[in-house]
Every structure is written in C-alpha cells, then in structure tokens.
Amino acid sequence: MATQGAIRAALRNWQTHGSRNPAVSISRVRVSILAGIVIAAAAASGCGGSAAKPQASAAPSSPAASASSGLTSSVPAAPLPAGYKWAGSTAEGVMFAVPDTWAAIDLSKISLTQAVHRFWPKGVPSDLLAGLKQLSHQHAIYFADLASAVQSPNKFATNGNAFCSATPLASGSGVSTALTAAMRAQYEQLHAQDLVIRDITIDGDTGIKANFRVSTGVVPLTDTQYTVLTKSSRLCYVTLTTDTPSSFAGVFRRIGRTISFP
C-alpha cells in the first residue's frame, strides 16, 4: 500500500494555484472516490426489484431535454453513437452519452427527495442516502439502466455518475504520476482487486482510467472510473459500475469514448 510519504513525494512537483499542500489534494480525491463508488455499491441493496420498473422513466432522447432528466440542452460536436443520448451539461463541466433506455438525472436540478422517489421508490439505506447527499452537493449527474436489475442475479441496476469539482491543482508534467499515486492509495483503502490504472488524454486534458473490482459484502462489482484534470482547474470524475461486466463492457467503452469536458 502506498504511504502518505510516497504520495507527498509524487505530488511535490505538481503545480497548484494558491496552495501547495498535498494533503488538500489527497483529501479531495478521497471524497470524490467515495462519492463516486460507494454510492454505486450501496445501490445494490436499494436499486433493484421494483426500482427497476418504470418508476424512473428513461430520459427523453431529444437534445433539448428537461433539466431534471440529466440531459443537456446543448450537444458536443462529436458524433452520437446510434441508440445513445447525451447526458451531462456544459454548466456542470462534463458531457457524455448513455444508452437511450437509461434513466438520467441532474442532481443540480432535482431535489434529493425527487431523486430518491424516482430511483428508489421503496426507500434507501442510510449509506446510500449519505452517498446521494454527497453527489447532490457535487451537482452530479446520476444515471442507471434500471431494466438491468431484472436480469441481474443480484438485482443490481448497472449505473454511473459524473461530476467535476474545483481544485487548486494545475496541469503540469507531473500530473499523471501524482494523480495515479493518490488514486491508487485510495483504491487500496477500498480493497479494490484486479486494479489496472492507465494514463489517458481527453480533449487535451490529462487523466487516468482505472478498472477494478470491489465487493460490498453482498454483491461483487466491477468499476471503471475516469479521473481527469481539466484546463479550467477542475477534477472531473466519471464512474461506471456493474455486477455483470461481460454484459456491459461494450457499453462502458462507448460511454468512455464520448466523454468530454466543455
């Protein structure tokens, strides 16, 4: 497991705006990972069964969808895959495509009570509610294939979330190394298995893509998480989670290819 000293060493040459305290960066990374992953894991006990029925209708495929749908009123220049729709927004700083049949909500435009009613009509466990509150605070986009819970042996709905947050960090030659070290330490604290991290570049912005498995104690889950430092000094995260990776590997790849940070 990476030590705090190793993380500080990796972050030492990572330029920042207004702060050079590595602990600040590590703390923000920790919060973002937990918000992005723990909520998805907790959903195993709350987003199945009746929640997979049309309680949460899929967002419309029109580019000019309502704000509560989680879709944006403007679209990227990149081509939209057949059978997909745009989600995210320029205001939140992240956009991507999800299958037409998936439901999506913008937690900056919908109340926590409305979100719970839409996705978890029978109520949510306390750990999931805590994760939802964190995502709501981050103005995240939450999306899910509600129908997948019917086919899942664990009654788990494949889902994801995305958000960006301001950071004192700025791009530089040490970004990838520092980000990898900080994220790896946090994944290890989550007891992630089969962890693979690789460097990526999206829209000219540097980041990492992590693939790993985590266990909730009930359901083994497979995650793909993109973490990118944008030119506007924001750390953006897109997390995709499923309990049936063989069924959703292609979908996750297509979503990943459409991510942008307007």
C-alpha positions as CSV (number, residue, x, y, z in Angstrom):
1,M,0.0,0.0,0.0
2,A,1.3,3.5,-0.9
3,T,2.3,5.5,2.2
4,Q,1.4,9.2,2.7
5,G,5.1,10.0,2.3
6,A,5.1,8.3,-1.1
7,I,2.0,10.2,-2.1
8,R,3.5,13.5,-0.9
9,A,6.7,12.8,-2.9
10,A,4.7,12.1,-6.0
11,L,2.7,15.3,-5.6
12,R,5.6,17.6,-4.6
13,N,6.2,18.8,-8.1
14,W,2.6,19.0,-9.1
15,Q,1.9,22.7,-9.6
16,T,-1.0,24.3,-7.7
17,H,-3.0,27.5,-7.7
18,G,-2.9,29.1,-4.3
19,S,-1.9,26.0,-2.4
20,R,1.0,23.6,-2.3
21,N,-0.4,21.4,0.4
22,P,-0.6,17.8,-0.9
23,A,-3.0,16.8,1.9
24,V,-5.6,19.1,0.3
25,S,-5.4,17.2,-3.0
26,I,-5.5,13.8,-1.4
27,S,-8.5,14.7,0.8
28,R,-10.4,15.9,-2.3
29,V,-9.5,12.8,-4.2
30,R,-10.7,10.6,-1.3
31,V,-14.1,12.4,-1.1
32,S,-14.6,12.1,-4.8
33,I,-13.8,8.4,-5.0
34,L,-16.1,7.6,-2.1
35,A,-18.9,9.7,-3.6
36,G,-18.4,8.0,-6.9
37,I,-18.0,4.4,-5.9
38,V,-19.7,3.9,-2.5
39,I,-23.0,5.1,-3.8
40,A,-22.8,2.7,-6.7
41,A,-22.0,-0.2,-4.3
42,A,-24.7,0.8,-1.8
43,A,-27.2,0.8,-4.7
44,A,-27.0,-3.0,-4.7
45,S,-29.3,-3.1,-1.7
46,G,-31.6,-0.3,-2.9
47,C,-31.8,-0.1,-6.7
48,G,-33.3,-3.4,-7.7
49,G,-36.7,-5.1,-7.8
50,S,-39.4,-2.6,-8.1
51,A,-37.0,0.2,-8.6
52,A,-36.1,-1.4,-11.9
53,K,-39.7,-1.0,-13.1
54,P,-40.9,2.2,-14.9
55,Q,-40.9,4.2,-11.6
56,A,-37.9,6.1,-13.1
57,S,-38.7,6.8,-16.7
58,A,-35.8,7.0,-19.1
59,A,-34.9,10.5,-20.1
60,P,-36.1,11.6,-23.5
61,S,-33.6,11.3,-26.4
62,S,-34.2,14.9,-27.6
63,P,-31.1,17.2,-27.2
64,A,-33.4,19.8,-25.6
65,A,-34.5,17.5,-22.7
66,S,-35.7,18.9,-19.4
67,A,-33.2,19.9,-16.8
68,S,-34.3,17.2,-14.4
69,S,-33.7,14.5,-16.9
70,G,-29.9,14.8,-16.6
71,L,-29.6,15.7,-20.3
72,T,-28.1,18.8,-21.7
73,S,-29.7,21.4,-23.9
74,S,-26.6,21.6,-26.0
75,V,-24.6,18.8,-27.6
76,P,-20.9,18.1,-28.3
77,A,-19.6,18.2,-31.8
78,A,-18.6,14.5,-31.5
79,P,-20.9,12.0,-33.2
80,L,-23.5,10.4,-31.1
81,P,-23.5,6.6,-31.1
82,A,-26.6,5.0,-32.5
83,G,-29.1,4.3,-29.8
84,Y,-27.5,6.8,-27.4
85,K,-28.4,10.2,-26.0
86,W,-26.3,13.0,-24.4
87,A,-26.1,13.4,-20.7
88,G,-24.4,16.0,-18.5
89,S,-24.1,19.7,-19.2
90,T,-21.7,22.5,-20.0
91,A,-22.7,24.1,-16.7
92,E,-21.5,21.1,-14.8
93,G,-18.4,20.8,-17.0
94,V,-18.8,17.2,-18.1
95,M,-20.8,15.6,-21.0
96,F,-21.1,12.0,-22.3
97,A,-23.5,9.7,-24.0
98,V,-25.6,6.9,-22.4
99,P,-28.0,4.4,-24.0
100,D,-31.4,5.8,-24.8
101,T,-33.1,3.4,-22.4
102,W,-31.1,4.5,-19.4
103,A,-32.6,7.0,-16.9
104,A,-30.6,10.0,-16.0
105,I,-31.0,12.9,-13.5
106,D,-29.1,16.1,-12.9
107,L,-28.7,16.4,-9.1
108,S,-28.2,20.1,-9.5
109,K,-31.7,20.4,-11.0
110,I,-33.6,17.9,-9.0
111,S,-34.1,17.6,-5.2
112,L,-32.7,14.7,-3.2
113,T,-36.3,13.7,-2.4
114,Q,-37.3,13.6,-6.0
115,A,-34.2,11.6,-6.9
116,V,-34.9,9.0,-4.2
117,H,-38.6,8.7,-5.4
118,R,-37.5,8.3,-9.0
119,F,-34.9,5.6,-8.5
120,W,-35.7,4.1,-5.1
121,P,-39.5,4.3,-4.5
122,K,-39.3,1.8,-1.6
123,G,-36.7,3.9,0.2
124,V,-32.9,3.9,0.5
125,P,-30.5,2.6,3.1
126,S,-28.6,5.1,5.2
127,D,-25.2,4.5,3.5
128,L,-26.8,5.1,0.0
129,L,-28.6,8.2,1.2
130,A,-25.3,9.6,2.5
131,G,-23.7,9.0,-0.9
132,L,-26.6,10.6,-2.7
133,K,-26.2,13.7,-0.4
134,Q,-22.6,13.9,-1.4
135,L,-23.3,13.6,-5.1
136,S,-26.1,16.1,-4.8
137,H,-23.6,18.5,-3.1
138,Q,-21.3,17.9,-6.1
139,H,-24.1,18.7,-8.5
140,A,-23.5,15.2,-10.1
141,I,-25.2,13.5,-12.9
142,Y,-26.6,10.1,-11.9
143,F,-27.7,7.6,-14.5
144,A,-28.7,3.9,-14.5
145,D,-30.0,1.1,-16.6
146,L,-33.0,0.3,-14.4
147,A,-34.1,-2.7,-16.5
148,S,-30.7,-4.4,-15.9
149,A,-31.8,-5.1,-12.3
150,V,-34.4,-7.5,-13.6
151,Q,-31.7,-9.6,-15.4
152,S,-29.1,-9.2,-12.7
153,P,-28.6,-12.3,-10.5
154,N,-28.1,-9.8,-7.6
155,K,-31.0,-7.5,-8.7
156,F,-28.4,-4.8,-9.2
157,A,-29.0,-1.9,-11.6
158,T,-25.9,-1.1,-13.6
159,N,-25.3,2.7,-13.0
160,G,-22.9,5.5,-13.0
161,N,-22.3,9.1,-12.0
162,A,-20.3,12.1,-13.1
163,F,-19.3,15.4,-11.6
164,C,-16.5,18.0,-11.5
165,S,-15.1,19.9,-8.6
166,A,-12.8,22.9,-8.4
167,T,-9.2,22.1,-7.4
168,P,-6.1,24.1,-6.6
169,L,-4.1,21.8,-8.8
170,A,-2.9,22.9,-12.2
171,S,-1.7,20.9,-15.2
172,G,2.0,20.1,-15.4
173,S,4.5,17.4,-16.3
174,G,3.9,15.5,-13.0
175,V,0.1,15.3,-13.2
176,S,-0.3,11.7,-14.3
177,T,2.2,10.4,-11.8
178,A,0.8,12.3,-8.9
179,L,-2.8,11.5,-9.7
180,T,-2.0,7.8,-10.1
181,A,-0.3,7.7,-6.8
182,A,-3.1,9.5,-4.9
183,M,-5.8,7.5,-6.6
184,R,-4.1,4.1,-6.1
185,A,-3.7,4.7,-2.4
186,Q,-7.5,5.4,-2.1
187,Y,-8.4,2.4,-4.2
188,E,-6.3,0.2,-1.9
189,Q,-8.2,1.6,1.1
190,L,-11.3,0.4,-0.6
191,H,-9.7,-3.1,-1.0
192,A,-10.0,-2.9,-4.8
193,Q,-9.0,-6.0,-6.6
194,D,-7.5,-6.5,-10.1
195,L,-6.7,-2.8,-10.2
196,V,-5.4,-1.5,-13.5
197,I,-4.6,2.2,-14.0
198,R,-3.5,3.7,-17.2
199,D,-2.9,7.3,-18.5
200,I,-5.5,8.9,-20.7
201,T,-6.0,12.2,-22.5
202,I,-9.4,13.6,-23.2
203,D,-9.9,16.9,-25.1
204,G,-6.2,17.6,-24.4
205,D,-6.7,17.1,-20.7
206,T,-4.6,14.7,-18.7
207,G,-6.1,12.0,-16.5
208,I,-6.2,8.3,-15.6
209,K,-8.6,5.5,-16.2
210,A,-9.0,2.8,-13.5
211,N,-10.6,-0.6,-13.8
212,F,-11.1,-2.7,-10.7
213,R,-13.4,-4.9,-8.7
214,V,-14.9,-4.2,-5.3
215,S,-17.1,-6.2,-3.0
216,T,-20.0,-4.7,-1.0
217,G,-20.1,-7.8,1.2
218,V,-23.2,-8.9,-0.8
219,V,-22.5,-8.1,-4.5
220,P,-19.2,-8.2,-6.3
221,L,-19.0,-5.1,-8.5
222,T,-16.8,-4.1,-11.4
223,D,-15.9,-0.4,-11.8
224,T,-14.5,1.8,-14.5
225,Q,-13.5,5.3,-13.3
226,Y,-12.2,8.2,-15.3
227,T,-10.4,11.0,-13.3
228,V,-9.3,14.0,-15.4
229,L,-7.7,17.3,-14.5
230,T,-9.2,19.8,-16.9
231,K,-7.6,23.0,-18.3
232,S,-10.1,25.0,-16.2
233,S,-8.5,23.6,-13.0
234,R,-11.3,21.1,-12.2
235,L,-11.0,17.5,-11.3
236,C,-13.7,15.6,-13.2
237,Y,-14.9,12.0,-12.4
238,V,-17.0,9.6,-14.4
239,T,-17.7,6.3,-12.6
240,L,-19.4,3.3,-14.2
241,T,-20.4,0.3,-12.1
242,T,-22.0,-3.1,-12.9
243,D,-22.2,-6.6,-11.4
244,T,-22.3,-8.2,-14.9
245,P,-19.1,-6.9,-16.7
246,S,-19.4,-9.3,-19.6
247,S,-22.8,-7.7,-20.5
248,F,-21.7,-4.1,-20.2
249,A,-18.1,-4.0,-21.3
250,G,-19.1,-2.7,-24.7
251,V,-21.5,-0.1,-23.3
252,F,-18.8,1.2,-20.9
253,R,-16.3,1.6,-23.8
254,R,-18.8,3.5,-25.8
255,I,-19.6,5.8,-22.9
256,G,-15.9,6.4,-22.3
257,R,-15.3,7.4,-25.9
258,T,-17.9,10.1,-25.7
259,I,-16.7,11.8,-22.5
260,S,-15.8,15.5,-22.9
261,F,-15.2,18.4,-20.6
262,P,-16.8,21.6,-22.2
